[in-house]
Amino acid sequence: MAIQGTVVLSLELEMMFNRFMDNKVPLMWEKVGYPSLKPLGSWMKDLILRIEFMSDWLYNGPQLSYWVPAFFFPQGFMTAAMQQYARRTDIAIDTLGFNTKSMNMMLEDIKEAPENGVLIHGLFMQGAKWDGSKVL
């Protein structure tokens, strides 16, 4: 409505409009959203995927595999996974650590969650090559 002239264009709205025109996330959104260097369009797609992942988890319960990039603070998720294991096995959490194993499977191939630990997906590498045929 401010662009049409039916309401006064405040400084905040003007800054938001300029960020939209530059394909950047508005500063008002950055303050309450997650940090990202993506342009506005990619940021919005990522936001929608994050909301869908969290909604699926909320409404359908624990996931078979967790999309780590969806978390604003992934360390909290990893600590929670460790706490669950510590409670289940009566082992002090401060004596535990993580052990990772790459698996040669796609997300849609997962049929059940592991008995211990969690499956994760969505990690990426930079400056490296991945050879799926050499993964266990």
Secondary structure, 3 states (H helix, E strand, C coil): CCCCCCCCCCHHHHHHHHHHHCCCCCHHHHHHCCCCCCCHHHHHHHHHHHHHHHHHHHHHCCCCCEEHHHCCCHHHHHHHHHHHHHHHHCCCHHHCCCCCCCCCCCHHHCCCCCCCCCCEECCCCCCCCCCHHHCC
